[in-house]
Amino acid sequence: MTKEMLIVDGLQYSNWSREIFEQMHEGGVDAVHATLVYHETTRETLSRLGEWNRRFEAHHDLIMPVRQAADIERARQAGKVGIFLGAQNCSPIEDDIDMVAVMRELGLLIMQLTYNNQSLLACGCYEAEDSGITRFGRQVIREMNRVGMVIDMSHSAERSTLEAIELSARPVIISHANPSSFHAAKRNKSDRVLRAIAESGGLLGFSAYPFHLKNGPDCTLEDYCDMIANTADLMGIEHIAIGTDLCQAQPPSVLEWMRNGRWSKEMDYGEGSPSNAGWPPPLAWFRDNRDFPTLVGGLRQRGFDDAEVARIMGRNWVGLLERAASPITH
């Protein structure tokens, strides 16, 4: 595959290692949105940031931090993979609105308002009743808009997502999910939500996590690319991208932390079940970062032209960060 193609993955959470960073290079990946935290407190989030600083130091020949959209091109020119950080929950700010600006200054570009459950800001997709955006949530959305922290509604419920889009003055994203019409998982999104995301100038990153896919681990590349083509018709080619939700080399304890945090004494299986409690097997055609060329080939086979493939594989992510991740200066 020629390296004219910019590749940005809108969500990964792996047990980071030099081997994984080398696989990113092998697959032609230019930048990755890496999950920093799930349920961590402010103090714990600072430690996770410290761990990334050590990685950038130890693997400086392979990776570099992305603090703004232009850094992706800088990383590419330097022959490195750019890493931009996001939180899959609002726990890093706890109940302190000042932490939004602090975390953004430290390099947190993206934050989900909820992770499956009701949070201080909004309602997650696993709650029976969706109460929408809270009073605190309204203030945080305004502050995230101001400092250039992107609002991510991947794990949020329908009403909360639609209200966030309405309240936000800047584009809102779903970094890693699929249309409900393709597979009716709780985490997947209705056409109404997808249209609203597009109208906000935001984007959807298509997930390759088997629980989000028709036929699970047996989902074919052809079916996946059909899903992308159908969503392009719904949202417009400029509002779709990739957010694989790739979780490599993680032990089961990490999956339990994601699903249970500190909030549950009983085992919550999230998108799994007692009989299917572990990580799902990977897709045959997408096992790790080295398989991005396979996806590029699948999109071309489906009939997308080079410009459209370039948008889906990375250019739309760069455009989104240009629109939504720069602080508003007065």
Secondary structure as UniProt FT lines:
FT   TURN            3..4
FT   STRAND          8..12
FT   HELIX           18..26
FT   TURN            27..28
FT   STRAND          31..37
FT   HELIX           42..58
FT   TURN            59..62
FT   STRAND          63..65
FT   HELIX           70..77
FT   TURN            78..79
FT   STRAND          81..87
FT   HELIX           91..93
FT   TURN            94..95
FT   HELIX           98..105
FT   TURN            106..107
FT   STRAND          108..112
FT   TURN            125..126
FT   HELIX           135..147
FT   STRAND          150..152
FT   TURN            154..155
FT   HELIX           158..167
FT   STRAND          172..177
FT   TURN            180..182
FT   TURN            186..187
FT   HELIX           191..199
FT   TURN            200..201
FT   STRAND          204..206
FT   HELIX           210..212
FT   TURN            214..215
FT   HELIX           216..218
FT   HELIX           221..235
FT   HELIX           237..239
FT   STRAND          240..242
FT   HELIX           252..260
FT   TURN            261..263
FT   TURN            270..271
FT   TURN            274..275
FT   TURN            284..285
FT   HELIX           289..291
FT   HELIX           292..302
FT   HELIX           306..310
FT   HELIX           311..315
FT   HELIX           316..324
//
